Amino acid sequence: MKTFYATLFLLLAFLFSFSSQNRKVLIIGIDGTRSDAFQQANTPHIDGLLPNSLYSYDSWHTGISWSGPSWTTILTGVQWNKHLVTSNAFATSDFATYPPFPVLAKQIYPNLNCSIVAEWDPLVDYISPAGWNHAVKVPDMSNWPTADSAVVELQKPDIDLLFAYFDKVDMTGHYTTFSPTNPLYISAIQSVDSAVGEVLDALYARPTYSSENWLILVVTDHGGTGYMHGGNSIEERHIWWMASGSAVAHQQINEADPGTYNCHANNVFDTTCVNKTLMKQSPTHPDVAVTALHHLIYESGINPETKPEWHLDGKSWLLNQTGVKEIAGNENVSVYPNPVAAELTVGNLQLAIANKTPVELFSSDGRKVFSAVPVSEKITINTASFAKGIYLLKAGTANSKVVVE
Ligand SMILES: [Zn+2]
């Protein structure tokens, strides 16, 4: 019996000496990477994530397309009218009210171990001196030192969050133009992809990887046109977004409405310019922090989207939350956004097509308010005229509660 307790003690000591939790986050930030150039570049390492990813090549920058305000939004989960960073000078900010998300995560789990590796010092010095247990500053355009430093962090058994930031693409854009027809710009994207490959290899090589639940977010802050960014052109605002892992649905989101996404003319935040329905269907910058934060604190049951004192603008894209939602049953059907205002999308309908089973929506009093046999993998339901309330969506054996708001 003594041996039993001794063994149990050793086992528990072993478990507690290592990672505090199995939900972990890796954020890879690639500065200044236009969506069209990103799609054109040969990026096998990042592309390798796609089958397990929720992603969009049609994400839109909704704030000020400078790096300072953009990364601040990515890390705080709020737009610039709240965090108040409007340029790379960081002359104004309100990090006391809207701290970077690792600070919020530690309000729930103080022992989280968070690291940042960044080629741009302001990310550490201005945006987020707090929240990180370990910060590594690497010189500009340091692809491989950045990857090597990220590898060191990922070799730590108890790492919970790593943000690795690469600026080579942005710098190359400033030196030689942001353009899919500029071979140097494309080559910079490919070079960063190789470095990302090294980081991902280190992640997969973790001895505990198979028992961990990693959410990998790969994001950019803005595009560019000519030698610059900071304006409102499509080239500067058309970006992409990727979340990978078992915590998200695996599908591509196609939404595009650049015309209504310009929210910062003359540095005045115009809330009326945002098409909120479309915004709910396409991930945006504040969603990075909220989704990462949600993953880190998931076991607490707290949804950062709705925690009142945090006042976050972003949305969580984790499964079973209000973003893309995988619905119950043995079919990999997804339904989003949920809650929905005007247009509900039901995706991954391959099985329903094959079996010719309808997608049906029932009101809470049992009335069928929509029915259609899908002919493509995705259908949309116009819910604008529906009464507010809870509905039941059925697709084959799958079913889900849908909230119309
Ligand atoms: Zn930037």
Boltz pocket constraint, residues with backbone or C-beta under 6 A from the ligand:
constraints:
  - pocket:
      binder: B
      contacts: [[A, 31], [A, 32], [A, 65], [A, 66], [A, 67], [A, 68], [A, 70], [A, 170], [A, 221], [A, 222]]
      max_distance: 6.0
